[in-house]
Amino acid sequence: MRLIAFQSQGQPAIGLRLGPEVVDLTAAGLPATLDALLRAGPEGLAAAQRAGASARSRLPLAGIAFLVWYFWRRRERETAARTLAAEGAVP
């Protein structure tokens, strides 16, 4: 699963990248920050997968304004790293 942080209508949003497209998870009712999504634990990640599978609309990846990782607060970076490691997504 590839989660991305991007800007949607001037606000931070989280998306699920599916090839050349992105599902706006925030528009689907999930949190607007990766930190909040990851704090939801495995249930949050499962909700993201379900939202991606059932999404009726997707955004083209080429039109996405990414939010750069190092601009995230330190706590968000650390939470993301711990959660991804616990899920086995990081070697």
Backbone torsions as a table, in degrees:
resi	resn	phi	psi	omega
1	MET	NA	130.3	179.3
2	ARG	-112.1	107.9	177.2
3	LEU	-95.0	140.9	177.6
4	ILE	-130.7	152.1	172.5
5	ALA	-104.5	131.7	-179.4
6	PHE	-149.0	175.8	-179.6
7	GLN	-104.2	129.3	178.1
8	SER	-127.0	115.3	-178.5
9	GLN	54.5	40.0	177.7
10	GLY	79.6	2.8	-178.7
11	GLN	-118.8	151.5	176.3
12	PRO	-66.6	145.2	178.9
13	ALA	-147.3	160.3	175.8
14	ILE	-114.2	138.7	179.4
15	GLY	-131.0	161.3	175.3
16	LEU	-110.8	117.2	-179.0
17	ARG	-81.6	127.2	176.9
18	LEU	-126.8	90.0	-177.3
19	GLY	62.8	-126.9	-178.6
20	PRO	-85.5	13.5	-177.6
21	GLU	-130.2	163.0	-179.4
22	VAL	-132.2	133.7	171.8
23	VAL	-94.8	124.6	178.7
24	ASP	-77.7	100.1	-178.4
25	LEU	-69.6	-31.4	179.4
26	THR	-66.0	-40.9	177.5
27	ALA	-65.9	-24.3	178.4
28	ALA	-84.6	4.6	175.8
29	GLY	100.2	2.3	177.2
30	LEU	-87.2	168.1	-177.1
31	PRO	-58.9	159.2	-178.9
32	ALA	-90.3	-6.7	178.9
33	THR	-125.3	148.5	178.3
34	LEU	-63.4	-36.2	178.4
35	ASP	-56.4	-48.7	-179.0
36	ALA	-65.9	-39.5	178.8
37	LEU	-64.7	-43.6	-178.5
38	LEU	-71.0	-30.2	176.2
39	ARG	-65.7	-21.2	176.8
40	ALA	-73.8	-8.2	175.4
41	GLY	69.6	-154.3	-178.0
42	PRO	-57.5	-30.9	178.6
43	GLU	-65.9	-39.1	177.9
44	GLY	-64.9	-42.1	178.4
45	LEU	-67.5	-37.2	177.2
46	ALA	-65.8	-39.1	177.4
47	ALA	-63.7	-37.7	177.5
48	ALA	-64.1	-42.3	178.3
49	GLN	-64.3	-42.5	178.7
50	ARG	-63.2	-42.5	179.1
51	ALA	-62.6	-39.4	177.8
52	GLY	-65.4	-40.8	-178.4
53	ALA	-69.6	-31.2	-175.6
54	SER	-102.8	3.9	-176.6
55	ALA	-62.6	132.8	177.5
56	ARG	-90.7	-21.4	178.8
57	SER	-131.6	148.8	178.8
58	ARG	-135.4	152.3	178.6
59	LEU	-100.6	144.5	175.3
60	PRO	-70.2	132.5	-179.2
61	LEU	-57.9	-34.8	-177.4
62	ALA	-62.2	-23.9	-178.0
63	GLY	-97.0	7.1	-175.5
64	ILE	-84.7	135.9	172.7
65	ALA	-98.2	98.6	-176.4
66	PHE	-69.0	146.0	169.2
67	LEU	-96.9	125.3	-172.5
68	VAL	-74.5	137.3	-177.1
69	TRP	-51.3	-44.8	-173.6
70	TYR	-73.5	-10.9	174.9
71	PHE	-80.3	-13.0	177.6
72	TRP	-67.2	152.8	175.7
73	ARG	-64.2	151.6	-178.5
74	ARG	-54.0	-42.6	-178.8
75	ARG	-61.0	-39.7	179.3
76	GLU	-64.8	-42.1	179.2
77	ARG	-62.7	-44.6	-179.1
78	GLU	-66.1	-41.2	178.2
79	THR	-62.6	-43.9	179.6
80	ALA	-62.1	-45.2	-179.1
81	ALA	-63.1	-43.3	179.4
82	ARG	-64.5	-45.0	-177.4
83	THR	-65.5	-45.2	179.5
84	LEU	-64.4	-37.3	177.8
85	ALA	-66.5	-41.5	-179.9
86	ALA	-65.2	-31.3	179.3
87	GLU	-83.2	-3.3	179.8
88	GLY	80.1	15.4	-178.2
89	ALA	-85.0	-11.9	-179.8
90	VAL	-120.1	127.7	-179.5
91	PRO	-66.0	NA	NA
